[in-house]
Amino acid sequence: MSRQRYTEEFKIEAVKQVTERGHPVTEVAARLGVSGYSLYQWMKRYAKPAEQRQQDADLQAAITAAWTVAIDSKEL
């Protein structure tokens, strides 16, 4: 069974329904057919301004790259 993938735009709009329009998470999740857990995770990620999200993504990419280099060097 494969999981449903949602676009970033869909997730941002779902978050806006809670954060900007004041709808309850459970109501929005049920209406959109997603789990409350997923919506809360999206809120953690997308409730931040776009610039902050980009900085977080860049930081995560740098951490992943550093770990990859460290693991690769140990395998030599």
LOVEXBA-922617 format. One record per atom (N, C-alpha, C): residue number from 0; chain; atom name; z, y, x. Coordinates in nm, 4 decimals. Last residue first. Layout:
+-----+-----+------+----------+----------+----------+
: seq : mol : atom :       zz :       yy :       xx :
+-----+-----+------+----------+----------+----------+
: NUM :   A :   CA :        Z :        Y :        X :
...
+-----+-----+------+----------+----------+----------+
***
This chain:
+-----+-----+------+----------+----------+----------+
: seq : mol : atom :       zz :       yy :       xx :
+-----+-----+------+----------+----------+----------+
:  75 :   A :    N :   0.4241 :   0.4007 :   3.6654 :
:  75 :   A :   CA :   0.3490 :   0.3866 :   3.7906 :
:  75 :   A :    C :   0.4294 :   0.3130 :   3.8873 :
:  74 :   A :    N :   0.5966 :   0.4425 :   3.4606 :
:  74 :   A :   CA :   0.5182 :   0.3202 :   3.4566 :
:  74 :   A :    C :   0.4389 :   0.2973 :   3.5849 :
:  73 :   A :    N :   0.6983 :   0.6908 :   3.5045 :
:  73 :   A :   CA :   0.7879 :   0.5767 :   3.5245 :
:  73 :   A :    C :   0.7114 :   0.4449 :   3.5284 :
:  72 :   A :    N :   0.4875 :   0.8512 :   3.4282 :
:  72 :   A :   CA :   0.5258 :   0.8499 :   3.5700 :
:  72 :   A :    C :   0.6205 :   0.7346 :   3.6007 :
:  71 :   A :    N :   0.4798 :   0.8112 :   3.1501 :
:  71 :   A :   CA :   0.3680 :   0.7681 :   3.2329 :
:  71 :   A :    C :   0.4069 :   0.7578 :   3.3808 :
:  70 :   A :    N :   0.7209 :   0.9363 :   3.0775 :
:  70 :   A :   CA :   0.7029 :   0.7919 :   3.0548 :
:  70 :   A :    C :   0.5916 :   0.7376 :   3.1422 :
:  69 :   A :    N :   0.6646 :   1.2016 :   3.1506 :
:  69 :   A :   CA :   0.7797 :   1.1313 :   3.2061 :
:  69 :   A :    C :   0.7660 :   0.9807 :   3.1916 :
:  68 :   A :    N :   0.4407 :   1.2554 :   2.9929 :
:  68 :   A :   CA :   0.4295 :   1.2625 :   3.1380 :
:  68 :   A :    C :   0.5438 :   1.1841 :   3.2027 :
:  67 :   A :    N :   0.5615 :   1.2307 :   2.7397 :
:  67 :   A :   CA :   0.4489 :   1.1449 :   2.7757 :
:  67 :   A :    C :   0.4323 :   1.1413 :   2.9267 :
:  66 :   A :    N :   0.7488 :   1.4361 :   2.7461 :
:  66 :   A :   CA :   0.7942 :   1.2973 :   2.7367 :
:  66 :   A :    C :   0.6829 :   1.2016 :   2.7778 :
:  65 :   A :    N :   0.5742 :   1.6558 :   2.7550 :
:  65 :   A :   CA :   0.6681 :   1.6327 :   2.8648 :
:  65 :   A :    C :   0.7179 :   1.4888 :   2.8636 :
:  64 :   A :    N :   0.4433 :   1.6299 :   2.5084 :
:  64 :   A :   CA :   0.3665 :   1.6209 :   2.6325 :
:  64 :   A :    C :   0.4580 :   1.5910 :   2.7508 :
:  63 :   A :    N :   0.6592 :   1.6726 :   2.3344 :
:  63 :   A :   CA :   0.5871 :   1.5451 :   2.3319 :
:  63 :   A :    C :   0.5085 :   1.5251 :   2.4614 :
:  62 :   A :    N :   0.7193 :   1.9371 :   2.4004 :
:  62 :   A :   CA :   0.8200 :   1.8323 :   2.4204 :
:  62 :   A :    C :   0.7523 :   1.6955 :   2.4262 :
:  61 :   A :    N :   0.4843 :   2.0640 :   2.3201 :
:  61 :   A :   CA :   0.5262 :   2.0705 :   2.4602 :
:  61 :   A :    C :   0.6273 :   1.9613 :   2.4918 :
:  60 :   A :    N :   0.4892 :   2.0120 :   2.0452 :
:  60 :   A :   CA :   0.3788 :   1.9600 :   2.1263 :
:  60 :   A :    C :   0.4157 :   1.9596 :   2.2743 :
:  59 :   A :    N :   0.7180 :   2.1570 :   1.9725 :
:  59 :   A :   CA :   0.7155 :   2.0116 :   1.9543 :
:  59 :   A :    C :   0.6048 :   1.9482 :   2.0385 :
:  58 :   A :    N :   0.6261 :   2.4157 :   2.0296 :
:  58 :   A :   CA :   0.7411 :   2.3617 :   2.1013 :
:  58 :   A :    C :   0.7427 :   2.2094 :   2.0921 :
:  57 :   A :    N :   0.4197 :   2.4379 :   1.8419 :
:  57 :   A :   CA :   0.3904 :   2.4481 :   1.9851 :
:  57 :   A :    C :   0.5028 :   2.3881 :   2.0686 :
:  56 :   A :    N :   0.5679 :   2.4201 :   1.6052 :
:  56 :   A :   CA :   0.4666 :   2.3189 :   1.6348 :
:  56 :   A :    C :   0.4314 :   2.3186 :   1.7832 :
:  55 :   A :    N :   0.7241 :   2.6521 :   1.6275 :
:  55 :   A :   CA :   0.7888 :   2.5219 :   1.6209 :
:  55 :   A :    C :   0.6910 :   2.4100 :   1.6565 :
:  54 :   A :    N :   0.5208 :   2.8444 :   1.6193 :
:  54 :   A :   CA :   0.6067 :   2.8343 :   1.7383 :
:  54 :   A :    C :   0.6758 :   2.6989 :   1.7428 :
:  53 :   A :    N :   0.4271 :   2.7965 :   1.3604 :
:  53 :   A :   CA :   0.3383 :   2.7752 :   1.4752 :
:  53 :   A :    C :   0.4182 :   2.7616 :   1.6036 :
:  52 :   A :    N :   0.6490 :   2.8701 :   1.2075 :
:  52 :   A :   CA :   0.5998 :   2.7318 :   1.1999 :
:  52 :   A :    C :   0.5117 :   2.7003 :   1.3195 :
:  51 :   A :    N :   0.6584 :   3.1413 :   1.2704 :
:  51 :   A :   CA :   0.7680 :   3.0546 :   1.3146 :
:  51 :   A :    C :   0.7257 :   2.9079 :   1.3110 :
:  50 :   A :    N :   0.4215 :   3.2248 :   1.1438 :
:  50 :   A :   CA :   0.4380 :   3.2446 :   1.2880 :
:  50 :   A :    C :   0.5475 :   3.1532 :   1.3431 :
:  49 :   A :    N :   0.4737 :   3.1673 :   0.8726 :
:  49 :   A :   CA :   0.3678 :   3.0959 :   0.9444 :
:  49 :   A :    C :   0.3832 :   3.1077 :   1.0959 :
:  48 :   A :    N :   0.8260 :   3.1439 :   0.7935 :
:  48 :   A :   CA :   0.7003 :   3.2185 :   0.8063 :
:  48 :   A :    C :   0.6003 :   3.1417 :   0.8938 :
:  47 :   A :    N :   0.9599 :   2.8518 :   0.6265 :
:  47 :   A :   CA :   0.9575 :   2.9453 :   0.7393 :
:  47 :   A :    C :   0.8264 :   3.0241 :   0.7373 :
:  46 :   A :    N :   0.9131 :   2.6656 :   0.4442 :
:  46 :   A :   CA :   0.9839 :   2.7835 :   0.3956 :
:  46 :   A :    C :   0.9914 :   2.8903 :   0.5046 :
:  45 :   A :    N :   0.8003 :   2.4398 :   0.5582 :
:  45 :   A :   CA :   0.7117 :   2.5465 :   0.5127 :
:  45 :   A :    C :   0.7830 :   2.6687 :   0.4556 :
:  44 :   A :    N :   1.0137 :   2.2640 :   0.6415 :
:  44 :   A :   CA :   0.9021 :   2.2995 :   0.7292 :
:  44 :   A :    C :   0.8298 :   2.4270 :   0.6863 :
:  43 :   A :    N :   1.1917 :   2.2433 :   0.4340 :
:  43 :   A :   CA :   1.2416 :   2.2665 :   0.5698 :
:  43 :   A :    C :   1.1312 :   2.3196 :   0.6594 :
:  42 :   A :    N :   1.0114 :   2.1813 :   0.2301 :
:  42 :   A :   CA :   1.0842 :   2.3088 :   0.2268 :
:  42 :   A :    C :   1.1395 :   2.3422 :   0.3648 :
:  41 :   A :    N :   0.9348 :   1.9269 :   0.2994 :
:  41 :   A :   CA :   0.8351 :   2.0332 :   0.3034 :
:  41 :   A :    C :   0.9027 :   2.1693 :   0.3045 :
:  40 :   A :    N :   1.1765 :   1.7989 :   0.2472 :
:  40 :   A :   CA :   1.1226 :   1.8005 :   0.3835 :
:  40 :   A :    C :   1.0186 :   1.9108 :   0.3989 :
:  39 :   A :    N :   1.1909 :   1.8354 :  -0.0309 :
:  39 :   A :   CA :   1.2932 :   1.8957 :   0.0552 :
:  39 :   A :    C :   1.2464 :   1.9025 :   0.2007 :
:  38 :   A :    N :   0.9675 :   1.6815 :  -0.1035 :
:  38 :   A :   CA :   0.9677 :   1.8247 :  -0.1296 :
:  38 :   A :    C :   1.0735 :   1.8957 :  -0.0456 :
:  37 :   A :    N :   1.0530 :   1.4257 :  -0.0273 :
:  37 :   A :   CA :   0.9353 :   1.4864 :   0.0357 :
:  37 :   A :    C :   0.9360 :   1.6368 :   0.0172 :
:  36 :   A :    N :   1.2733 :   1.3951 :  -0.2006 :
:  36 :   A :   CA :   1.2932 :   1.3927 :  -0.0555 :
:  36 :   A :    C :   1.1756 :   1.4597 :   0.0153 :
:  35 :   A :    N :   1.1525 :   1.3876 :  -0.4482 :
:  35 :   A :   CA :   1.2373 :   1.5014 :  -0.4158 :
:  35 :   A :    C :   1.2597 :   1.5106 :  -0.2662 :
:  34 :   A :    N :   0.8112 :   1.2757 :  -0.4322 :
:  34 :   A :   CA :   0.9552 :   1.2512 :  -0.4317 :
:  34 :   A :    C :   1.0304 :   1.3800 :  -0.3999 :
:  33 :   A :    N :   0.5582 :   1.3841 :  -0.6649 :
:  33 :   A :   CA :   0.6066 :   1.3571 :  -0.5294 :
:  33 :   A :    C :   0.7571 :   1.3319 :  -0.5365 :
:  32 :   A :    N :   0.4372 :   1.4811 :  -0.8975 :
:  32 :   A :   CA :   0.4283 :   1.3391 :  -0.8651 :
:  32 :   A :    C :   0.4654 :   1.3063 :  -0.7218 :
:  31 :   A :    N :   0.4659 :   1.7337 :  -0.9922 :
:  31 :   A :   CA :   0.3593 :   1.7115 :  -0.8936 :
:  31 :   A :    C :   0.3437 :   1.5649 :  -0.8544 :
:  30 :   A :    N :   0.6816 :   1.7046 :  -1.1659 :
:  30 :   A :   CA :   0.5557 :   1.7578 :  -1.2183 :
:  30 :   A :    C :   0.4391 :   1.7278 :  -1.1240 :
:  29 :   A :    N :   0.8814 :   1.6159 :  -0.9870 :
:  29 :   A :   CA :   0.8356 :   1.5297 :  -1.0967 :
:  29 :   A :    C :   0.6994 :   1.5747 :  -1.1487 :
:  28 :   A :    N :   0.9063 :   1.8424 :  -0.8197 :
:  28 :   A :   CA :   0.8692 :   1.7115 :  -0.7645 :
:  28 :   A :    C :   0.8139 :   1.6202 :  -0.8732 :
:  27 :   A :    N :   0.9892 :   2.0364 :  -1.0039 :
:  27 :   A :   CA :   0.8632 :   2.0528 :  -0.9322 :
:  27 :   A :    C :   0.8154 :   1.9186 :  -0.8781 :
:  26 :   A :    N :   1.2379 :   1.9230 :  -1.0832 :
:  26 :   A :   CA :   1.1332 :   1.9528 :  -1.1811 :
:  26 :   A :    C :   0.9961 :   1.9627 :  -1.1148 :
:  25 :   A :    N :   1.3826 :   1.9099 :  -0.8453 :
:  25 :   A :   CA :   1.3539 :   1.7863 :  -0.9198 :
:  25 :   A :    C :   1.2415 :   1.8064 :  -1.0207 :
:  24 :   A :    N :   1.3990 :   2.1826 :  -0.7727 :
:  24 :   A :   CA :   1.3265 :   2.0866 :  -0.6887 :
:  24 :   A :    C :   1.2889 :   1.9624 :  -0.7686 :
:  23 :   A :    N :   1.3519 :   2.4333 :  -1.0267 :
:  23 :   A :   CA :   1.4333 :   2.3296 :  -0.9616 :
:  23 :   A :    C :   1.3463 :   2.2295 :  -0.8843 :
:  22 :   A :    N :   1.1950 :   2.7485 :  -0.9511 :
:  22 :   A :   CA :   1.1963 :   2.6228 :  -1.0255 :
:  22 :   A :    C :   1.2818 :   2.5199 :  -0.9523 :
:  21 :   A :    N :   1.1667 :   2.9992 :  -0.8249 :
:  21 :   A :   CA :   1.2982 :   2.9550 :  -0.8704 :
:  21 :   A :    C :   1.3023 :   2.8280 :  -0.9531 :
:  20 :   A :    N :   0.9543 :   3.1101 :  -0.7003 :
:  20 :   A :   CA :   0.9552 :   3.1164 :  -0.8462 :
:  20 :   A :    C :   1.0842 :   3.0623 :  -0.9072 :
:  19 :   A :    N :   1.0059 :   3.0767 :  -0.4283 :
:  19 :   A :   CA :   0.9682 :   3.2080 :  -0.4791 :
:  19 :   A :    C :   0.9793 :   3.2195 :  -0.6307 :
:  18 :   A :    N :   1.0954 :   2.8095 :  -0.3891 :
:  18 :   A :   CA :   1.1571 :   2.9207 :  -0.3161 :
:  18 :   A :    C :   1.1259 :   3.0572 :  -0.3747 :
:  17 :   A :    N :   0.9439 :   2.6461 :  -0.5683 :
:  17 :   A :   CA :   1.0898 :   2.6386 :  -0.5609 :
:  17 :   A :    C :   1.1472 :   2.7669 :  -0.5024 :
:  16 :   A :    N :   0.6825 :   2.7189 :  -0.5333 :
:  16 :   A :   CA :   0.7314 :   2.7029 :  -0.6696 :
:  16 :   A :    C :   0.8839 :   2.6986 :  -0.6733 :
:  15 :   A :    N :   0.6571 :   2.7044 :  -0.2569 :
:  15 :   A :   CA :   0.6633 :   2.8364 :  -0.3209 :
:  15 :   A :    C :   0.7160 :   2.8272 :  -0.4630 :
:  14 :   A :    N :   0.6296 :   2.4277 :  -0.2243 :
:  14 :   A :   CA :   0.7489 :   2.4955 :  -0.1736 :
:  14 :   A :    C :   0.7653 :   2.6317 :  -0.2400 :
:  13 :   A :    N :   0.3726 :   2.3952 :  -0.3317 :
:  13 :   A :   CA :   0.4867 :   2.3261 :  -0.3925 :
:  13 :   A :    C :   0.6179 :   2.3933 :  -0.3510 :
:  12 :   A :    N :   0.2233 :   2.5445 :  -0.1491 :
:  12 :   A :   CA :   0.2304 :   2.5879 :  -0.2889 :
:  12 :   A :    C :   0.3466 :   2.5212 :  -0.3615 :
:  11 :   A :    N :   0.2606 :   2.3852 :   0.0778 :
:  11 :   A :   CA :   0.3071 :   2.5244 :   0.0773 :
:  11 :   A :    C :   0.3204 :   2.5755 :  -0.0653 :
:  10 :   A :    N :   0.1337 :   2.1466 :  -0.0030 :
:  10 :   A :   CA :   0.2759 :   2.1472 :   0.0303 :
:  10 :   A :    C :   0.3335 :   2.2883 :   0.0239 :
:   9 :   A :    N :  -0.1309 :   2.2334 :  -0.0350 :
:   9 :   A :   CA :  -0.0588 :   2.1744 :  -0.1477 :
:   9 :   A :    C :   0.0917 :   2.1820 :  -0.1240 :
:   8 :   A :    N :  -0.1879 :   2.3114 :   0.2310 :
:   8 :   A :   CA :  -0.1912 :   2.4107 :   0.1232 :
:   8 :   A :    C :  -0.1142 :   2.3607 :   0.0007 :
:   7 :   A :    N :  -0.1823 :   2.0686 :   0.3634 :
:   7 :   A :   CA :  -0.0816 :   2.1684 :   0.3968 :
:   7 :   A :    C :  -0.0737 :   2.2735 :   0.2863 :
:   6 :   A :    N :  -0.2408 :   1.7928 :   0.1384 :
:   6 :   A :   CA :  -0.2852 :   1.8991 :   0.2280 :
:   6 :   A :    C :  -0.1705 :   1.9957 :   0.2541 :
:   5 :   A :    N :  -0.1004 :   1.4670 :   0.1474 :
:   5 :   A :   CA :  -0.1163 :   1.5952 :   0.0802 :
:   5 :   A :    C :  -0.1581 :   1.7001 :   0.1821 :
:   4 :   A :    N :  -0.1528 :   1.1248 :   0.1027 :
:   4 :   A :   CA :  -0.1504 :   1.2367 :   0.1973 :
:   4 :   A :    C :  -0.1774 :   1.3640 :   0.1199 :
:   3 :   A :    N :   0.0204 :   0.8434 :  -0.0103 :
:   3 :   A :   CA :  -0.0615 :   0.9588 :  -0.0461 :
:   3 :   A :    C :  -0.0450 :   1.0660 :   0.0603 :
:   2 :   A :    N :   0.0163 :   0.5351 :   0.1718 :
:   2 :   A :   CA :   0.0853 :   0.6526 :   0.1209 :
:   2 :   A :    C :  -0.0151 :   0.7612 :   0.0882 :
:   1 :   A :    N :  -0.0978 :   0.2106 :   0.0712 :
:   1 :   A :   CA :  -0.1058 :   0.3301 :   0.1554 :
:   1 :   A :    C :  -0.0350 :   0.4471 :   0.0876 :
:   0 :   A :    N :   0.0000 :  -0.1181 :   0.0841 :
:   0 :   A :   CA :   0.0000 :   0.0000 :   0.0000 :
:   0 :   A :    C :   0.0000 :   0.1240 :   0.0883 :
+-----+-----+------+----------+----------+----------+
***
